[in-house]
Amino acid sequence: VQLVESGGGWVQPGGSLTLSCAASGLTFTSYVMKWYRQAPGKERELVASISTGGTANSVPRFFISRDNARNSAYLLMNSLKSEDTAKYYCRADAGILKYWGQGTQVTVSS
């Protein structure tokens, strides 16, 4: 199983960014997809999740989606703030099975 995040980078405050998570080696439609982030010195926190049926939940300003045909999940982040600076990880969950990607760095700074 492999999860590969992409789309991170530097963005100015107020900007938007879309992260992608490409999954392979698993039956994608059977997995709940989640996005977490971890800022330096802080614990990893959940920012969004989407069920196998497409029910999405996220923190304000963020939107999660999935494309089952592409085995991919996405995180659209709007109105970014400096406090959104973190490494963002996707995770695939199916019961006790949980797989993590390697993360992608997002830096919000002027």
C-alpha positions as a LaTeX table, in Angstrom:
\begin{tabular}{lrrr}
\hline
Residue & $x$ (\AA) & $y$ (\AA) & $z$ (\AA) \\
\hline
Val1 & 0.00 & 0.00 & 0.00 \\
Gln2 & 1.25 & 3.43 & $-0.89$ \\
Leu3 & $-0.19$ & 6.88 & $-0.29$ \\
Val4 & 1.57 & 9.74 & $-1.99$ \\
Glu5 & 0.70 & 13.34 & $-1.13$ \\
Ser6 & 1.49 & 16.23 & $-3.44$ \\
Gly7 & 0.58 & 19.85 & $-3.96$ \\
Gly8 & 2.22 & 21.38 & $-0.93$ \\
Gly9 & 4.41 & 24.43 & $-1.05$ \\
Trp10 & 4.59 & 28.06 & $-0.11$ \\
Val11 & 1.54 & 30.30 & $-0.29$ \\
Gln12 & 0.79 & 33.80 & 0.91 \\
Pro13 & $-1.80$ & 34.41 & 3.62 \\
Gly14 & $-5.27$ & 34.48 & 2.11 \\
Gly15 & $-4.31$ & 32.16 & $-0.68$ \\
Ser16 & $-5.57$ & 28.71 & $-1.57$ \\
Leu17 & $-3.92$ & 25.39 & $-2.13$ \\
Thr18 & $-5.13$ & 21.96 & $-3.14$ \\
Leu19 & $-3.37$ & 18.87 & $-1.87$ \\
Ser20 & $-3.67$ & 15.50 & $-3.55$ \\
Cys21 & $-3.29$ & 12.00 & $-2.18$ \\
Ala22 & $-2.79$ & 9.19 & $-4.67$ \\
Ala23 & $-3.41$ & 5.71 & $-3.31$ \\
Ser24 & $-2.22$ & 2.40 & $-4.67$ \\
Gly25 & $-2.14$ & $-1.19$ & $-3.51$ \\
Leu26 & $-5.53$ & $-1.08$ & $-1.84$ \\
Thr27 & $-9.21$ & $-1.20$ & $-2.70$ \\
Phe28 & $-9.67$ & 2.54 & $-2.54$ \\
Thr29 & $-13.46$ & 2.49 & $-2.39$ \\
Ser30 & $-13.30$ & 0.50 & 0.86 \\
Tyr31 & $-11.31$ & 3.14 & 2.72 \\
Val32 & $-12.27$ & 6.24 & 4.60 \\
Met33 & $-9.81$ & 8.94 & 3.60 \\
Lys34 & $-8.53$ & 11.49 & 6.07 \\
Trp35 & $-6.20$ & 14.45 & 6.10 \\
Tyr36 & $-4.12$ & 15.31 & 9.15 \\
Arg37 & $-1.59$ & 18.00 & 9.79 \\
Gln38 & 1.25 & 18.45 & 12.20 \\
Ala39 & 2.88 & 21.75 & 12.98 \\
Pro40 & 6.32 & 21.95 & 14.62 \\
Gly41 & 6.03 & 21.23 & 18.32 \\
Lys42 & 2.38 & 20.26 & 18.08 \\
Glu43 & 0.47 & 17.03 & 17.94 \\
Arg44 & $-0.88$ & 15.69 & 14.70 \\
Glu45 & $-4.51$ & 16.74 & 14.25 \\
Leu46 & $-7.35$ & 15.65 & 12.01 \\
Val47 & $-8.54$ & 18.33 & 9.59 \\
Ala48 & $-10.85$ & 16.46 & 7.24 \\
Ser49 & $-12.36$ & 13.08 & 6.48 \\
Ile50 & $-14.54$ & 11.58 & 3.79 \\
Ser51 & $-16.41$ & 8.34 & 4.05 \\
Thr52 & $-16.55$ & 5.59 & 1.47 \\
Gly53 & $-19.95$ & 6.97 & 0.49 \\
Gly54 & $-18.64$ & 10.50 & 0.07 \\
Thr55 & $-19.83$ & 12.08 & 3.32 \\
Ala56 & $-17.31$ & 14.78 & 4.07 \\
Asn57 & $-16.35$ & 16.59 & 7.24 \\
Ser58 & $-13.68$ & 19.21 & 7.66 \\
Val59 & $-12.54$ & 22.17 & 9.67 \\
Pro60 & $-13.66$ & 25.59 & 8.45 \\
Arg61 & $-12.06$ & 26.81 & 5.19 \\
Phe62 & $-11.02$ & 23.29 & 4.18 \\
Phe63 & $-12.86$ & 20.92 & 1.85 \\
Ile64 & $-12.14$ & 17.27 & 1.25 \\
Ser65 & $-13.15$ & 15.28 & $-1.79$ \\
Arg66 & $-12.35$ & 11.96 & $-3.39$ \\
Asp67 & $-12.23$ & 10.58 & $-6.90$ \\
Asn68 & $-12.67$ & 6.84 & $-6.75$ \\
Ala69 & $-11.89$ & 6.44 & $-10.43$ \\
Arg70 & $-8.47$ & 7.97 & $-9.80$ \\
Asn71 & $-7.90$ & 6.37 & $-6.38$ \\
Ser72 & $-7.28$ & 9.84 & $-5.06$ \\
Ala73 & $-8.35$ & 12.18 & $-2.30$ \\
Tyr74 & $-7.99$ & 15.94 & $-2.27$ \\
Leu75 & $-7.89$ & 18.73 & 0.26 \\
Leu76 & $-8.82$ & 22.22 & $-0.86$ \\
Met77 & $-7.62$ & 24.84 & 1.59 \\
Asn78 & $-8.95$ & 28.37 & 1.30 \\
Ser79 & $-8.10$ & 31.65 & 3.00 \\
Leu80 & $-4.92$ & 30.20 & 4.34 \\
Lys81 & $-3.39$ & 31.62 & 7.50 \\
Ser82 & 0.07 & 31.41 & 8.98 \\
Glu83 & $-1.27$ & 28.99 & 11.57 \\
Asp84 & $-2.09$ & 26.56 & 8.77 \\
Thr85 & 1.63 & 26.04 & 8.26 \\
Ala86 & 2.26 & 22.35 & 8.86 \\
Lys87 & 3.09 & 19.07 & 7.26 \\
Tyr88 & $-0.07$ & 17.54 & 5.84 \\
Tyr89 & $-0.62$ & 13.80 & 5.75 \\
Cys90 & $-3.31$ & 11.66 & 4.21 \\
Arg91 & $-4.46$ & 8.47 & 5.81 \\
Ala92 & $-6.57$ & 5.58 & 4.58 \\
Asp93 & $-8.72$ & 3.78 & 7.15 \\
Ala94 & $-10.61$ & 0.51 & 6.90 \\
Gly95 & $-11.35$ & $-0.90$ & 10.32 \\
Ile96 & $-8.06$ & $-1.70$ & 12.01 \\
Leu97 & $-6.16$ & $-1.07$ & 8.79 \\
Lys98 & $-4.64$ & 2.40 & 8.70 \\
Tyr99 & $-2.10$ & 3.60 & 6.17 \\
Trp100 & $-0.23$ & 6.89 & 6.16 \\
Gly101 & 1.42 & 8.87 & 3.43 \\
Gln102 & 4.79 & 10.54 & 3.84 \\
Gly103 & 3.32 & 14.03 & 4.05 \\
Thr104 & 3.65 & 17.26 & 2.13 \\
Gln105 & 4.77 & 20.56 & 3.61 \\
Val106 & 2.53 & 23.63 & 3.47 \\
Thr107 & 4.03 & 26.96 & 4.44 \\
Val108 & 1.86 & 30.06 & 4.70 \\
Ser109 & 3.92 & 33.20 & 4.88 \\
Ser110 & 4.21 & 36.63 & 3.38 \\
\hline
\end{tabular}
